[in-house]
Amino acid sequence: MTIGEYFRCPSCGQEFAIKLQMDETYKVFDWPIHVSCPSCGTEMDLYFNAQGLQPKELLIKDADRCITMGYSAVLPLTKDLYFRNLSKNERIMASTPFMNFSFFNASFDAAGPLGAWASWLMSNLIPYRHYLAVLHPLITHEPCNVKAVSAKLAALSESPDYKELKNEEECVDAFMDLIHATYRNLVIRPYEGTMMKQHFNKMLGYLLKADKNQLSILKEKVVGVMNTHDWLWDEGTKTVADIVGGIQKLMPAMSFAVKGVFNVPSGEELYIMTVGYKEVDSWFASCYEALAHFLPFVVGLNNAYKNGDADKFVVDGLERAGILEDFAKLDASGRINAIRQDAELAAIYEPVLNNRIRNAIQHKGDKFNATTQTIVYHYDTTDDSKVMEYRLIDVAYMVFLQLLHLLEAIQFVGILEKRLRTI
Ligand SMILES: [Zn+2]
């Protein structure tokens, strides 16, 4: 079903028409709509639910020639339905966002895998998306609020024989189970075959099979260069809880993964109407920091798996011992340069740790062009002419990949701690 609505910019009065691609899910969720006014730059957050398009004060009855766009909660948009200046008749002639997208990309079997994936996410993750954020402060509270965590999880499990949690360790284990479930629901089948996922499986296998002595040495060396406990609760899980809470806004970007495209930027001219650049940039920056701070752990684990010693890095046949301490002293971009020596680590972290994007966001040098839907990053404070440009949807997709790697990182720490506690 396609619904047409009209609204206007509250600052400059610019009129918009929006063609909403809807299915029965609009009755269950508030679908996020984000529009950046090209005439005055005002960022507008609207949403669509069973009561129609909201907020009502922005709605107008009708408009003649005006800026027209399509909207889908799950699909990216093509140029044909993004910010066209169309008359009423032209709008009636324009196809739906779904049809348009299918025509645009015949190889993208939009009806099949995307539909199945979207309904999977709707029933298995989206209803529970706020749980991590609700549980996080209860678990990190001093002392851990065991009763409240238990009550929240009882509501989530919907099982009559749910056992009450007794102590902080059980709360942490339950939280880690939720992290694992979130990850499983976000891992789209084509991701299984990637180098990123295979590396994760190998590291996980090592953590599950290594004996207590090997794990104690690994922990000792990693803890010598970073505070894994603080990273886990102040950065890793906090960042993940925040983004998972708004995961529905990344769905059109995630469809690249459904198609099996994992290189970013993808090179496809697509648009997204579920999220604005400020939120995407803020997510990108917090994921970047959390991942960059985690690198000593992953380098130590990777060394332990490949070279039998967390502190031994093998580069082109040359062995360097004691490298973890040197590595941890580097700043984020130095760390990224260093991991280029390991093809697997480079393939995983380089695409999502773009320090030019991070620098630009940090210095408020990110500017948005609503008409082309690109973010211009002024990454050098001493030379404003130095810029990099990315499509909003591509940066949103980088955030999704960052989120996957953060969920992997959290599982590494959680499993190491749990095994050291229980073996
Ligand atoms: Zn405006």
Boltz pocket constraint, residues with backbone or C-beta under 6 A from the ligand:
constraints:
  - pocket:
      binder: B
      contacts: [[A, 9], [A, 10], [A, 11], [A, 12], [A, 13], [A, 14], [A, 37], [A, 38], [A, 39], [A, 40], [A, 41], [A, 42]]
      max_distance: 6.0
